[in-house]
């Protein structure tokens, strides 16, 4: 989609996470109410991406949880993966995209506000971890595909019916 150099594109699915080093890029598709969280270390040219589905692991209905599925556990898990790859916590920065309100409901029930709740939860976790949020493309009601290049620290965003932008 966006990559034009010699690296490969690592794809991250829904409720998954992965880490790449330059020249590779990392991509996720299908960000509706989900939020794609990119953590990166510009000095080491390493980045990770987690595709968050839900705001809080306390919403899990099973004994074993997929930590990448939730904001509170997914961002922490991604941080740990990046540290193993040589990233330094004090150098980490974040960019996020997604969190759309994909369906319009007649009621204002909080349960239906998954996109906005995911964005709030992600920002809360980043603040608790002391990781600055550099840029975001959140909200609205369109799906997104994102791709991050750790070499340039640019996040390319393709939004349904809106084309490509960069943050």
C-alpha positions as CSV (number, residue, x, y, z in Angstrom):
1,X,0.0,0.0,0.0
2,X,2.5,2.7,1.1
3,X,5.9,0.9,1.2
4,X,8.2,1.8,-1.6
5,X,11.6,0.8,-0.3
6,X,13.4,-2.5,0.2
7,X,11.8,-3.6,3.5
8,X,8.9,-5.9,4.0
9,X,5.5,-5.1,5.4
10,X,4.6,-6.9,8.6
11,X,0.9,-7.2,8.9
12,X,-0.9,-7.1,12.3
13,X,-4.3,-8.6,12.6
14,X,-7.2,-7.6,14.9
15,X,-6.2,-8.1,18.6
16,X,-2.6,-8.8,17.6
17,X,0.7,-7.0,18.0
18,X,4.2,-7.1,16.5
19,X,7.4,-5.2,16.3
20,X,9.6,-4.2,13.3
21,X,12.9,-2.5,12.7
22,X,13.8,-0.3,9.7
23,X,13.7,-0.9,6.7
24,X,10.5,-2.9,7.5
25,X,7.2,-1.3,8.0
26,X,4.2,-2.4,10.0
27,X,0.5,-2.3,8.9
28,X,-3.0,-3.1,10.2
29,X,-6.3,-2.9,8.4
30,X,-9.9,-2.9,9.6
31,X,-9.6,-0.2,12.2
32,X,-13.2,0.8,12.8
33,X,-14.0,1.2,16.4
34,X,-10.6,-0.5,17.1
35,X,-7.5,1.7,17.8
36,X,-4.1,1.1,16.2
37,X,-1.4,2.1,18.7
38,X,2.1,2.6,17.4
39,X,5.0,3.0,19.9
40,X,8.4,3.8,18.4
41,X,12.0,4.7,19.3
42,X,13.3,7.1,16.6
43,X,17.0,6.5,17.7
44,X,16.8,2.7,17.4
45,X,14.4,2.9,14.4
46,X,12.2,0.3,16.0
47,X,8.4,0.4,16.2
48,X,5.6,-1.8,17.5
49,X,1.9,-1.8,16.6
50,X,-1.0,-3.2,18.6
51,X,-4.6,-3.5,17.2
52,X,-6.8,-2.7,20.3
53,X,-10.4,-4.0,20.2
54,X,-11.7,-3.1,23.6
55,X,-10.8,-0.6,26.4
56,X,-10.3,-2.8,29.4
57,X,-9.4,-6.4,30.1
58,X,-12.0,-6.5,32.9
59,X,-14.5,-6.9,30.0
60,X,-13.0,-10.3,29.1
61,X,-15.4,-13.1,29.4
62,X,-12.8,-15.9,29.6
63,X,-10.1,-17.0,32.1
64,X,-7.3,-16.6,29.6
65,X,-7.1,-13.2,27.9
66,X,-5.5,-12.1,24.7
67,X,-3.5,-9.2,26.0
68,X,-3.4,-7.5,22.6
69,X,-7.2,-7.2,22.5
70,X,-7.4,-4.6,25.3
71,X,-5.9,-1.1,25.8
72,X,-4.7,-1.7,29.4
73,X,-2.9,-5.0,28.7
74,X,-2.0,-4.5,25.0
75,X,0.0,-1.3,25.3
76,X,2.0,-2.7,28.2
77,X,2.7,-5.9,26.3
78,X,3.9,-3.9,23.3
79,X,6.1,-1.8,25.5
80,X,7.8,-5.0,26.8
81,X,8.3,-6.3,23.3
82,X,10.0,-3.1,22.3
83,X,12.3,-3.1,25.3
84,X,13.5,-6.6,24.3
85,X,14.3,-5.2,20.8
86,X,16.5,-2.4,22.3
87,X,14.1,0.5,22.6
88,X,14.5,2.8,25.5
89,X,11.3,3.6,27.4
90,X,12.3,7.3,27.9
91,X,12.6,7.6,24.1
92,X,9.3,6.0,23.2
93,X,6.6,8.1,21.5
94,X,3.1,7.1,20.4
95,X,0.8,7.7,17.4
96,X,-2.7,6.4,17.3
97,X,-5.5,6.0,14.7
98,X,-9.0,4.5,14.7
99,X,-11.7,4.7,17.3
100,X,-14.5,5.5,14.9
101,X,-18.1,5.4,15.8
102,X,-19.1,2.9,13.1
103,X,-22.8,2.7,13.8
104,X,-25.3,5.3,14.8
105,X,-27.6,4.3,17.7
106,X,-30.8,6.0,18.8
107,X,-29.8,5.7,22.5
108,X,-26.7,7.3,24.1
109,X,-25.8,4.0,25.9
110,X,-22.1,4.1,26.9
111,X,-21.7,0.5,25.8
112,X,-22.3,1.4,22.2
113,X,-19.5,4.1,22.3
114,X,-16.7,1.5,21.8
115,X,-14.6,3.6,19.5
116,X,-14.5,6.7,21.7
117,X,-14.1,4.6,24.8
118,X,-11.1,2.8,23.1
119,X,-9.5,6.1,22.3
120,X,-10.0,7.4,25.9
121,X,-8.6,4.1,27.4
122,X,-5.5,4.2,25.1
123,X,-4.7,7.8,26.0
124,X,-5.1,7.0,29.7
125,X,-2.7,4.0,29.5
126,X,-0.1,6.1,27.5
127,X,-0.3,8.8,30.1
128,X,0.1,6.3,33.0
129,X,3.2,4.9,31.2
130,X,4.6,8.3,30.5
131,X,4.7,7.8,26.8
132,X,3.9,11.1,24.9
133,X,1.2,11.0,22.2
134,X,2.7,12.8,19.3
135,X,-0.2,12.6,16.8
136,X,-3.6,11.0,16.3
137,X,-6.3,10.4,13.7
138,X,-9.3,9.2,15.7
139,X,-13.0,9.4,15.7
140,X,-15.3,10.0,12.8
141,X,-17.3,7.1,11.3
142,X,-15.0,5.7,8.6
143,X,-12.7,2.7,8.7
144,X,-8.9,3.0,8.4
145,X,-5.8,1.1,7.4
146,X,-2.5,2.4,8.8
147,X,1.1,1.7,8.1
148,X,4.1,3.0,10.1
149,X,7.7,3.4,8.9
150,X,10.2,3.3,11.7
151,X,12.8,4.9,9.5
152,X,10.8,8.1,9.0
153,X,8.5,7.9,12.0
154,X,5.6,8.6,9.7
155,X,2.2,7.0,10.1
156,X,0.3,6.7,6.8
157,X,-3.4,6.5,7.1
158,X,-5.9,5.4,4.4
159,X,-9.4,6.3,5.5
160,X,-12.4,4.9,3.6
161,X,-13.8,7.5,1.2
162,X,-11.1,10.1,2.3
163,X,-7.9,8.9,0.7
164,X,-4.4,8.8,2.3
165,X,-3.0,11.2,5.0
166,X,0.2,11.2,7.0
167,X,0.8,12.0,10.7
